């Protein structure tokens, strides 16, 4: 086996922590960990360390939290670690060209898609929204572009009809950690070869916006079901019920009359059925069954609990998604 590599790791959320954990169990040496500065969170707005920082401190690793890597002083500190490779996973800071040139063997990024499809900040959610049946992880040699570097290793993963962004995230985090170790072994042995990305196939995964969580009931039920899955666990799909906002955690297309070429059976957003199995809502095409919901000030609950506790709220004929009049 080739000599272990000296690695600086840069990452922030749970996705990155999975890769760091794998590195810590490998022969490679993690000499320092870079992560975003602690952020205020919770009702008390207390500063909270990132998952990567917590894991690094548990293992006694040096932790660096510069607000930017554009500062020459931060770049000098990074260079002082003398890394062979810098591994980046959902770090959240831009790496300027001066930083990309510091590691002897460059900077590697773990990206949660099959590049060049879904470059950018939200590849998992965008893949679900688009109805993709496959995604995966790409280990990429970083360059100055946005997820445009040469691909070193790709591993695919199916997207099932019930997969949420949260569940897919966890699978891809594990997949990415294994793919990283395989790539690093090849890098250390000098056997890795980069494959240029085909720009003609590139798509962009824009950062999620909370405004996207609002369900538009004149859409196809299939598209709305994907929206619910893509926005679980954040920002969570929602709809209006009078002056209240109801969050929808789980929903599936419900069987019903064929809609192709016909007028909708009811105004989109109309509750058609409400019972223990769910709340069935008319869509622009097809029906959507809401199965797990959350009322304001309450915890998420399944349809049976809602039907038993608040049957008057979502009875047949109620209209969802209507903006209340001022």
C-alpha positions, 0 to 999 in steps of 0.5 A: 500500500502507498504511504498514507496521506496528510490531509486537511479536512474542510466541512460543516454539516452531518454530510461532511461529518460522515466523511471525516469519521471515515477518514479517522478510521483510515490510515490517512492522517487528518492534521487539521479540520476546517469548519464554519464559525459557530452559529446561533441556534435555538430559542436562546440563540446560543452559539452552536458548534457544527457537527464536524467541529464536535466530531473533531474535538472528540478526537482531539483534532486541531480545529480552524474556523476562519470566516473567510479563506481569502485572507492571506493570514488564513492562507498562511495558516493553512499552508503551515499544515503542509497537507498532501490533500485538502478534502472538502465536503459541504464546507460552505466557504469559497476556496480561492485559487491561492488555497487550491494551490496549497496542497501538494496533490490538490483539493478534492470535493465530495459532491452529492450528485452524478456530475455534471448533473446538479452542480451547486448547493442543493443537488439532493433536493433538486434531483428529487424535484426533477423526478430523477430515478438515479443520483450518486456521489462524485469525488472531484478535483476542485478548480476555480469553477462551481463544481466544474473540476475533473471527476475522479470517482463516481458511485451511483445510487437509485432514488426510490419513489418514497425517498425523502431528501433526508433519507437520501442525504444519509445514504449519500453521506455513507456512499460519499465516505466510502468513495472518498477512501477509495479515491484517496488510495488511488491518489496515494498510489498515483493511479487516479485519472481525472475525467473532464465534465461534459458542459453540455450535460451540466445542470444547476442545483440552486440553493433552496428557498423557503418560498418554494415550500408552498404547494400550488394545487393546480400542479400535477399530483406527481410533482406535488408529491415530489415537492413534499419528499424533496423538502423533508426535512427542510423547509417542509412543504406547506399549504394554507388552511384559512389563516393557518399554515399547515406543514406537510411531511408525508404525502403520496399520489392517491388513486382516483379517476383518470384525469387525462384530457378531462376537467378536474373533478373539483377545484384544485386544493379541495379536500375530497376525502378525510379519514384515517388513511389520509386527507385526499386533495384534488390537484390540477391533475390527479389527487394527493393523499396527505398522510403526515401533517403539522398544525401551527404550534403542534408536533407532526401527526398522522392523518388518523390522529388529526381525524380523531382530534380535529375532524372539523379542520380538514373535512371534505369541501374545505379549500386549501391554499387560498390566501385569506382576504385582508 
